[in-house]
C-alpha cells in the first residue's frame, strides 16, 4: 500500500484514510502522510499554504484536516470564531477577516482591494516594493471553523514583531473565552412548564 505522492489536502487526507483503514494508528497515519507530502516538496513540488477561514463538511470541531500554513501564522480556535459570530461560524469568519486582515490603501482589507488585490491598477507591481519570496510551509492538522492569520497580519498586529503579535492574539483568545463564558453563565436556564 504505497502512499500517493502529492501535497494537496485531498491527497494527504486520502493517504491518512488509507493508512487508518489498513489498521495503522491515526497519529502514525497523519505523520506518514505529512512526511510523504514533505518528501514530494523536496523533489520540487509546490505546497499550497492556507490562510483565512477553514471550512469543513464534517460536523464537530475536531482536528482532522491536514494542511500547510506559512511559518509564523496564528490559528484562532473554532470556539472563538463562533463566539465572534454569536454562535455562527460563517458570521465569525466575516468578523475575523475585518479584524485581523491588514488594512489596504483605501481603509479596506487587502482581500477587498480593487484591481484584483494589487495596490496598483491592472495588477502592476508597486514601484520600490519587494516581490516577496518563498515562505516556509508548516504542516498542521486543523479543525473546521478555525481561522488562520498569516504572518504578515500577525506582524501588523504585533507592530512589526511576530512574537508580540502572537502574545496579543493569545491575550485576545483568552479574553474572548472569558467573555463567552460570562455570557453563557448569565443566560437564563431552560423554561420550566
N, C-alpha and C positions, 0 to 999 in steps of 0.2 A: 504494500500500500504506500507507494511513494506520494509525497505531498505535491500539490500543484505549485509550480513556480508562479510568482507574482506577488505584488504588494497591495492590490486593491482590497477594499474592505470585504467585498464578496469572496475573493479568493481566500483571504485569511479566515473568514467565517466558515467557508466550505472545508478548509483544512482542519479547523478545530472540530467541526461537526463529524468529519470522517474519523478523526482520532478518538473522539468520545464514543462513537458508535462501535469502534473496534475494541473498546474496553480500557482505553488509557484514562488516567485521572484528568479532570478538567484543567487543573493548573499545568500539568505536563503538556496537554494538548495546546493550550494557549502559548506556552513558552516555545514549543516546537514550531508552531505556525508563524509566530513573530520572528523567530530565528530564520526560518525559510525566507520570509519576506526581506529581512535584512541582508541575507546572503545574495538574494537577487539584486538588491540595490548595489552591493559591492561590485557586481558584474555590469553595472551601468544602467540599471533600471531607474525609473523615477518614482518617488513616493509622493502621493497626494497628501498634503498637510491640511488637516481640518482646522477650521476656526468658525466661531459662531455657534448657533443652536445645534444640538444633537437630537435629531428626530428618530423615532423608533416605532416600529409597528408592534413591538412586543409590549404587553402591559407590564406595569411594575417598574420599579427603579432599581434594577439590579445591574451590576457591571457585567455586560455581555457583548459589548460592541468594540471589537478591536479596531484601532485606528492609529494614526500618527498625528502628533501636534508639533508645532515649532518649539524648539528648546526655549524655555522661559515663559511659556504660555501659562495661564491660570485657568483652572476649571471650576466654575461656580456650580455647586451641587444642585441637583434637581429640586430638592425641597425649597431652596431659596428662590429659584426661578419661579416655581409655582406660587410661592408666597408673594413674590413681586407682582404676579398677575392675579392676586386674590383668589388663588386656587386653580387658575387656568394657566397651564404651561405655555400655550401659544401667546397669550397676552403677556406673560412674563418674559418671553423671548423678545417681544417688541420693546418692553420697558428696558431690558438689559441692553439691547442694541443702542437705545437712546442714551443710556447712562454711561456705558463702557467704551463706546467707539469714539475715536478721536474726532474732534470737530474738523470739518473741512473748511475750505476758504469762504464759504457762504454761511457759516454757522451750522451747517448740517454735517452728519457723519460722512466719512469718506465713501461709505457704501451708497449714499444717495446723491453723489455729486453729478453734475451734468457732464455731457460729453463722454459717457461711458466710464466714469470713475476717475478720469485723469484730471489733474489740476489745470491742464491746458486744453484748448479746443481741439477737437478731432483726434484726441488720444496722443498728441505730440508730447515728447518728454519735456519736462520743465528745464530751462537752462540752469546751469550751475548746480544741478542736483544729481546725486549718485543714482545709478540704475539699480543698485542692490546686488545681492549675490545669493549664493546658496545658503539655505537655512538648515541647521541640523534638525532632523526629524526624530522625535522621541516616540517610541511605541507605547501606547496606553490601552487599557481596556476601560471603556466608559459606559455610562448608562444613558438611556434615552431621557430627555428632559434637562440634561446638563448643558452648560454654555461655556465654550472655550473662548477665552480672551487672549488674542495673540500678543506676543511680546512687545510689539510697537505700542499697543494700547496700555499694556502694563507699565512700560516706561513712561508714558504720558501721565498715567495715574500717579506714578511714583516720582514725578518731577525729574525724570532722567535717570532714576535709579531703579533697576529691576528688583533688587531686594526690598527697597522701600515700597515699591508698588505691590509686591506680594504681601508685605505686612499690612498695608492699607486694605487690601482685598480680604485678608484674613480677618481683620477687625470688622469689616463690613459684613462678612458672613456671620460672625458671632453676634453682631448687633441685630441683624435681621432674624436670626434664630430666636434670640431673646424676645424680640418684638412679636414674632409669630406665636410663641408660647404664651406670652401675656394675653394676646388677642384671643387665642383659643380658650384660655382659662377664664376669661371674662364673659364668654358666651353663656347664655342660659342653657341649662340642661334640657333633656327631652321633655316635652309636654306630657303631663300625666292626665289621663282621661278619667 
